[in-house]
């Protein structure tokens, strides 16, 4: 009944009114009776529960961010490792291709030298006629 008659206590689920300080100098957390103290403690408990829930949500958000960043870092490390392996493979292929190129150049030089020698013999034979 008292809660209904006092507009400040309209949302109060308790069967008795919440204490209202009489002046701005009065400390709202300095109860004057055990009932007032119980109400203050109940309010403080609810406030602490709310603060704790906010902190938990913040911690969960930070944990999710840490997991996301960790996953990104692992993915980047794996990608870097794959790139290093690809680079090693490409360098090995390049070295092999350069070896083959060198062998082909030597073979080409040998073929050209034989052709030149054969032309010179042919030229020498045609000059004799």
ChimeraX attribute file (.defattr): number of C-alpha atoms within 10 A of each C-alpha:
attribute: neighborCount
match mode: 1-to-1
recipient: residues
	/A:1	8
	/A:2	12
	/A:3	17
	/A:4	14
	/A:5	10
	/A:6	12
	/A:7	10
	/A:8	13
	/A:9	17
	/A:10	13
	/A:11	9
	/A:12	14
	/A:13	10
	/A:14	10
	/A:15	10
	/A:16	15
	/A:17	20
	/A:18	20
	/A:19	17
	/A:20	11
	/A:21	13
	/A:22	9
	/A:23	8
	/A:24	7
	/A:25	7
	/A:26	10
	/A:27	10
	/A:28	15
	/A:29	14
	/A:30	11
	/A:31	16
	/A:32	10
	/A:33	9
	/A:34	9
	/A:35	14
	/A:36	19
	/A:37	15
	/A:38	12
	/A:39	19
	/A:40	18
	/A:41	14
	/A:42	12
	/A:43	13
	/A:44	13
	/A:45	12
	/A:46	12
	/A:47	12
	/A:48	12
	/A:49	12
	/A:50	12
	/A:51	12
	/A:52	12
	/A:53	12
	/A:54	12
	/A:55	12
	/A:56	12
	/A:57	12
	/A:58	12
	/A:59	12
	/A:60	12
	/A:61	12
	/A:62	12
	/A:63	12
	/A:64	12
	/A:65	12
	/A:66	12
	/A:67	12
	/A:68	12
	/A:69	12
	/A:70	12
	/A:71	12
	/A:72	12
	/A:73	12
	/A:74	12
	/A:75	12
	/A:76	12
	/A:77	12
	/A:78	12
	/A:79	12
	/A:80	12
	/A:81	12
	/A:82	12
	/A:83	12
	/A:84	12
	/A:85	12
	/A:86	12
	/A:87	12
	/A:88	12
	/A:89	12
	/A:90	12
	/A:91	12
	/A:92	12
	/A:93	12
	/A:94	12
	/A:95	12
	/A:96	12
	/A:97	12
	/A:98	12
	/A:99	12
	/A:100	12
	/A:101	12
	/A:102	12
	/A:103	12
	/A:104	12
	/A:105	12
	/A:106	12
	/A:107	12
	/A:108	12
	/A:109	12
	/A:110	12
	/A:111	12
	/A:112	12
	/A:113	12
	/A:114	12
	/A:115	12
	/A:116	12
	/A:117	12
	/A:118	12
	/A:119	12
	/A:120	12
	/A:121	12
	/A:122	12
	/A:123	11
	/A:124	11
	/A:125	10
	/A:126	9
	/A:127	8
	/A:128	7
	/A:129	5
